[in-house]
Amino acid sequence: MNRQDEVLWATLRIVLALLIAAHGWARLFADAVVPFGQWLDDRGLPAGPVIAWAVTGYEIAGSALFAVGRFVFPLSPGFAAIYLAGLVLVHLPEGWFVVGLGRNGMEYGVLLVVALLCVGLHHRHAAPPA
């Protein structure tokens, strides 16, 4: 792979990491982890608060590792699973468009999931950085 391709993949990986980190840190600083857990409980998920703390921790710690290129391949499916769950629970009922012809739809989430899986698969044989 040439240098330009490496820079482009790294840029995509880092931007994804920043978007993911924003979710976890915002939830933590807004004291929204417990309400998120209650919301999950209300939707019938077992141990909603435990899931909420696990997701928040995964987003915070995992995004830092993801940004620096560590464990990208194993982290990617976990992130994708989190955002797929969000697509089903939150965005799917709202339709496709985030704005314009709809509100809070799933187009942005689909893009995140696809980008996460592409970056993860790209790193499946990559040696971890020194």
Secondary structure as UniProt FT lines:
FT   HELIX           3..29
FT   TURN            30..31
FT   HELIX           33..42
FT   TURN            43..44
FT   TURN            46..47
FT   HELIX           48..67
FT   TURN            68..69
FT   HELIX           72..86
FT   HELIX           87..91
FT   HELIX           92..94
FT   HELIX           107..122
FT   TURN            123..125
//
